Amino acid sequence: MPPSLLAYLLRRLGLLLLTVLIVPSLSFIMFTLIQGDVDGPVALARELGAYLAATFFQADLGADVFRGATFARTQGALEIVRQGLAPDVQLMFGGLLFGVAGGLAAGSFMAVAPRSLPSRALGVGAAFVLSSPVYWLGFVALILFSPGFGAALHLPFLSEVGGYQPFTEDPLAWLQAMWLPCVIAGAPLCAACARMAAGSLRSVLQDDALRTARGKGATEGRLLRRHALPLAAPPVIALVAVNTNLLLTNVALMETVFNIPGSLRFVERALVNRDVDLAQALVVEATVLIVVANFLADAVHAWLDPRVR
């Protein structure tokens, strides 16, 4: 690994780790001020220090510092997050993978054959997905195509409500339960990446270096895979990095629509029931997931485009 890339990644990691501290701290201060049980700045700073120590050194998410009413008081905030962490991670990174891979594939086709009927259909589909709420897309898929009661067609391997099984217990049932929520959660990212990739590739394919390679006999497929895509990918990766928070929101919605036992589906209920301990724990989890996704995107971006280092 070149030293410049390593130095860049270390700088980015430091900034992202700082983000993991700052976001929960601001959230803690906001919730504490709303509760109105602080005696002044010194007391607030002392409580914040105790909270951060309990959260990051003792792994006590929530730390019961607010002691408010809760809908899930039979379980601690850490236990709720621990039980739902695996589905959260699987949905988020499954949606991320589909969004990037599907977007690059669709964008490549739209750039190579911009006037063809399939390319125009992909463009219309991207516009439709970007203008449709993901929870509506989930409900439409279930109502029209769900096995057993689909109004239009019964698709046998479609994800069902409440069909989630852990991967370690039944991999096939896990795949059936997760593939459609991952696709729907990542669909807006896929549509945005397709548009960005198509625009970048149209410009890259007209580059003089690619024209020279084409004149030497390189096939269009080899030009696209070996030369054009690496040059056009950095803007797409940058787009992915700034959309991870939206992807996390989509994950929470898919967990609700398909009744997947992730912890992010409790965000709304925690806020409505003023369960501040759980809400704060979910803030920590969401921040860590976004930071990890951004670090991976920054690493790929810096590897593909040395100028960002």
Phi and psi in degrees as a GROMACS rama.xvg file:
@    title "Ramachandran Plot"
@    xaxis  label "Phi"
@    yaxis  label "Psi"
@TYPE xy
-60.3005  142.307  PRO-2
-56.6928  -36.6355  PRO-3
-63.1223  -39.3333  SER-4
-67.4721  -42.0684  LEU-5
-61.8749  -43.9809  LEU-6
-63.1325  -40.381  ALA-7
-63.1627  -44.1978  TYR-8
-65.1256  -37.3608  LEU-9
-65.5642  -39.8861  LEU-10
-64.1419  -45.5315  ARG-11
-64.0109  -38.9309  ARG-12
-64.037  -40.535  LEU-13
-62.0904  -43.5102  GLY-14
-65.8157  -38.8519  LEU-15
-70.4837  -36.9559  LEU-16
-65.0419  -36.011  LEU-17
-63.0136  -36.5491  LEU-18
-61.9255  -37.6647  THR-19
-62.183  -28.6474  VAL-20
-84.4065  -39.4871  LEU-21
-71.8347  -45.0822  ILE-22
-63.2009  -50.4755  VAL-23
-62.9521  -31.4916  PRO-24
-64.8927  -45.9971  SER-25
-63.4521  -40.1079  LEU-26
-63.437  -41.3928  SER-27
-61.9024  -44.8605  PHE-28
-62.4121  -42.3586  ILE-29
-62.5033  -48.1016  MET-30
-63.9292  -37.855  PHE-31
-65.9354  -42.2648  THR-32
-66.5539  -35.8824  LEU-33
-65.5719  -40.0742  ILE-34
-66.0268  -29.1262  GLN-35
73.5522  23.5978  GLY-36
-113.229  42.0454  ASP-37
-118.81  140.897  VAL-38
-95.6873  -1.33066  ASP-39
153.338  175.979  GLY-40
-59.6737  -38.8722  PRO-41
-65.8159  -45.2576  VAL-42
-64.8192  -37.4453  ALA-43
-64.1943  -43.3407  LEU-44
-63.7726  -38.1016  ALA-45
-65.4885  -43.0297  ARG-46
-66.8799  -37.5475  GLU-47
-63.5416  -42.8579  LEU-48
-62.2423  -41.0172  GLY-49
-65.1887  -38.7548  ALA-50
-65.0911  -47.2398  TYR-51
-62.93  -39.7165  LEU-52
-64.5006  -43.4218  ALA-53
-66.3447  -36.1821  ALA-54
-75.3478  -47.5743  THR-55
-99.1659  -15.0862  PHE-56
-108.933  -28.7733  PHE-57
-109.527  -1.4746  GLN-58
54.6747  40.2699  ALA-59
-106.653  77.4997  ASP-60
-62.2854  128.863  LEU-61
92.7629  -45.3485  GLY-62
59.4045  8.05101  ALA-63
51.9132  33.4068  ASP-64
-78.2287  -20.5391  VAL-65
-96.6589  -31.2962  PHE-66
51.595  44.754  ARG-67
-92.3078  174.888  GLY-68
-66.0328  148.368  ALA-69
-145.457  149.857  THR-70
-82.4075  -12.6287  PHE-71
-129.268  42.0265  ALA-72
-66.1048  -17.3332  ARG-73
-66.9628  -15.4714  THR-74
-128.3  145.149  GLN-75
-76.8822  163.099  GLY-76
-62.2739  -39.6478  ALA-77
-62.6408  -39.5885  LEU-78
-66.6509  -39.6295  GLU-79
-64.6765  -43.7501  ILE-80
-66.4476  -40.9092  VAL-81
-63.3605  -41.5462  ARG-82
-67.0778  -34.3678  GLN-83
-98.5902  2.60162  GLY-84
-66.436  -43.0708  LEU-85
-60.2732  -50.2709  ALA-86
-61.4842  -36.2038  PRO-87
-59.9671  -49.2804  ASP-88
-65.5788  -42.7474  VAL-89
-62.739  -43.5785  GLN-90
-67.8688  -42.7839  LEU-91
-65.732  -49.8899  MET-92
-78.2279  -23.8804  PHE-93
-66.6364  -44.3438  GLY-94
-64.4372  -37.3108  GLY-95
-64.1497  -44.065  LEU-96
-63.5621  -45.0232  LEU-97
-64.7391  -42.1993  PHE-98
-60.9239  -44.0375  GLY-99
-74.0506  -51.3689  VAL-100
-64.3714  -47.3218  ALA-101
-64.9064  -39.0654  GLY-102
-65.7442  -42.2589  GLY-103
-65.5201  -40.6327  LEU-104
-65.1668  -47.1595  ALA-105
-66.3108  -41.73  ALA-106
-63.9732  -36.5969  GLY-107
-62.6762  -44.2659  SER-108
-65.174  -41.5525  PHE-109
-65.5599  -30.3199  MET-110
-79.2478  -38.3817  ALA-111
-73.7874  -39.8826  VAL-112
-127.233  69.4532  ALA-113
-66.713  -24.4415  PRO-114
-98.2442  -0.434067  ARG-115
-75.5842  159.866  SER-116
-64.1096  -44.8235  LEU-117
-60.2428  -37.1358  PRO-118
-64.6064  -42.1178  SER-119
-65.7564  -36.8275  ARG-120
-64.9488  -39.1764  ALA-121
-63.5405  -38.7065  LEU-122
-63.9759  -42.9241  GLY-123
-65.5119  -41.8832  VAL-124
-62.4597  -39.586  GLY-125
-63.1001  -43.0628  ALA-126
-64.2253  -39.0929  ALA-127
-64.1985  -44.8593  PHE-128
-65.1434  -41.29  VAL-129
-66.9146  -24.4869  LEU-130
-97.9952  2.62118  SER-131
-113.228  131.731  SER-132
-63.4225  141.617  PRO-133
-67.0163  -33.0329  VAL-134
-66.4197  -32.8028  TYR-135
-66.8696  -41.7911  TRP-136
-60.5958  -40.5117  LEU-137
-63.7678  -45.601  GLY-138
-64.567  -40.0943  PHE-139
-62.8211  -43.5884  VAL-140
-61.7746  -41.0579  ALA-141
-69.9553  -43.9599  LEU-142
-68.3507  -37.3286  ILE-143
-88.2288  -34.2785  LEU-144
-126.841  4.12299  PHE-145
-65.2183  139.063  SER-146
-59.809  130.933  PRO-147
100.287  -40.4709  GLY-148
-139.849  20.7023  PHE-149
-63.5613  132.794  GLY-150
-73.7053  -28.7761  ALA-151
-103.845  -44.8612  ALA-152
-158.983  141.817  LEU-153
-98.4573  104.018  HIS-154
-89.1513  121.947  LEU-155
-67.1578  -31.5951  PRO-156
-106.975  18.8785  PHE-157
-73.3846  146.444  LEU-158
-64.2393  142.001  SER-159
-117.333  162.579  GLU-160
-70.2982  128.164  VAL-161
74.1107  16.6874  GLY-162
-93.1047  8.60526  GLY-163
-67.5121  134.209  TYR-164
-131.782  138.644  GLN-165
-58.4216  146.229  PRO-166
-59.8862  -36.1979  PHE-167
-70.071  -21.2515  THR-168
-91.8666  -42.5026  GLU-169
-152.975  91.0992  ASP-170
-58.9726  -37.6495  PRO-171
-68.4337  -43.0251  LEU-172
-65.508  -35.8265  ALA-173
-62.6076  -44.4215  TRP-174
-63.1637  -42.3407  LEU-175
-63.1575  -39.1094  GLN-176
-75.0083  -25.2313  ALA-177
-103.909  -22.198  MET-178
-66.7013  -42.0655  TRP-179
-70.4037  -45.002  LEU-180
-57.5201  -37.9847  PRO-181
-63.9912  -43.0176  CYS-182
-63.7728  -45.5449  VAL-183
-69.5049  -41.297  ILE-184
-61.7091  -37.7123  ALA-185
-90.6824  -1.36195  GLY-186
-61.3635  -46.0271  ALA-187
-61.4958  -39.1395  PRO-188
-64.9602  -40.241  LEU-189
-61.2695  -44.2094  CYS-190
-64.8852  -43.0619  ALA-191
-65.7099  -41.454  ALA-192
-64.9504  -37.3002  CYS-193
-62.0687  -44.6465  ALA-194
-63.8421  -45.0765  ARG-195
-64.699  -43.6571  MET-196
-65.0674  -40.1354  ALA-197
-62.5744  -45.3836  ALA-198
-64.2232  -41.6775  GLY-199
-67.6461  -41.4432  SER-200
-68.1319  -35.5371  LEU-201
-60.0432  -37.9558  ARG-202
-73.8025  -42.1802  SER-203
-66.6552  -38.6676  VAL-204
-64.6132  -16.5541  LEU-205
-95.7112  5.50944  GLN-206
-65.9653  147.591  ASP-207
-61.951  -36.6494  ASP-208
-63.6771  -39.012  ALA-209
-72.3479  -32.8304  LEU-210
-65.0638  -38.0049  ARG-211
-65.2785  -45.0866  THR-212
-62.4092  -37.5551  ALA-213
-66.2242  -37.2729  ARG-214
-68.7268  -25.283  GLY-215
-82.1971  -1.07126  LYS-216
105.193  5.71006  GLY-217
-67.112  137.495  ALA-218
-73.415  158.093  THR-219
-62.8421  -37.9536  GLU-220
-63.2664  -42.8624  GLY-221
-67.5665  -40.963  ARG-222
-58.9425  -41.9877  LEU-223
-67.4198  -46.8469  LEU-224
-74.0807  -45.1167  ARG-225
-88.9217  -24.3888  ARG-226
-123.683  -51.9828  HIS-227
-70.8041  -48.0527  ALA-228
-60.4937  -46.6451  LEU-229
-58.4912  -33.5323  PRO-230
-75.9209  -32.2431  LEU-231
-90.8068  -13.2069  ALA-232
-70.9273  -35.4804  ALA-233
-53.1307  -44.6051  PRO-234
-62.0261  -33.5572  PRO-235
-67.3864  -43.1621  VAL-236
-63.5032  -40.1188  ILE-237
-61.8539  -38.1932  ALA-238
-63.9295  -39.8541  LEU-239
-61.142  -43.0417  VAL-240
-60.6339  -38.7522  ALA-241
-85.3964  -3.95757  VAL-242
-110.284  7.78076  ASN-243
-66.3934  -31.8113  THR-244
-67.3824  -37.8091  ASN-245
-65.1562  -38.9601  LEU-246
-61.7621  -39.09  LEU-247
-65.0401  -37.6295  LEU-248
-62.6754  -41.9666  THR-249
-63.1524  -36.4964  ASN-250
-61.7527  -45.1183  VAL-251
-61.1699  -39.2508  ALA-252
-67.6222  -40.4336  LEU-253
-67.3457  -34.8431  MET-254
-63.2634  -34.3997  GLU-255
-73.9191  -45.3221  THR-256
-64.821  -44.4253  VAL-257
-98.375  6.68875  PHE-258
53.2432  49.3387  ASN-259
-88.7722  131.711  ILE-260
-77.8815  52.1001  PRO-261
-87.3364  164.994  GLY-262
-84.7885  -23.224  SER-263
-67.2904  -19.8693  LEU-264
-68.1162  -13.8129  ARG-265
-87.9622  1.78771  PHE-266
-59.9758  -52.3215  VAL-267
-62.2722  -44.3086  GLU-268
-64.8181  -37.0104  ARG-269
-64.4  -40.2749  ALA-270
-71.1909  -42.1839  LEU-271
-63.7796  -39.618  VAL-272
-89.8449  6.6866  ASN-273
55.2776  38.3714  ARG-274
-86.1424  82.6188  ASP-275
-68.6834  -34.6928  VAL-276
-59.2842  -47.6231  ASP-277
-68.7379  -40.9253  LEU-278
-59.8855  -41.8077  ALA-279
-67.0594  -38.118  GLN-280
-64.1748  -38.8876  ALA-281
-69.317  -30.953  LEU-282
-62.1999  -43.1338  VAL-283
-62.7708  -46.6328  VAL-284
-61.1876  -47.1057  GLU-285
-62.4457  -39.8431  ALA-286
-63.2932  -43.3787  THR-287
-63.7379  -43.33  VAL-288
-63.4333  -42.2011  LEU-289
-66.247  -39.8589  ILE-290
-64.5036  -42.4702  VAL-291
-63.4447  -45.4155  VAL-292
-63.567  -39.9029  ALA-293
-67.2253  -37.284  ASN-294
-64.7944  -42.9113  PHE-295
-62.8073  -41.7132  LEU-296
-65.0687  -41.0306  ALA-297
-64.09  -38.71  ASP-298
-64.6218  -45.3055  ALA-299
-65.9062  -41.6643  VAL-300
-60.8928  -45.8358  HIS-301
-67.1912  -33.511  ALA-302
-67.8551  -39.9057  TRP-303
-79.3401  -33.3197  LEU-304
-128.954  96.8811  ASP-305
-61.5692  -16.0826  PRO-306
-65.8278  -25.6859  ARG-307
-77.1572  -10.3435  VAL-308
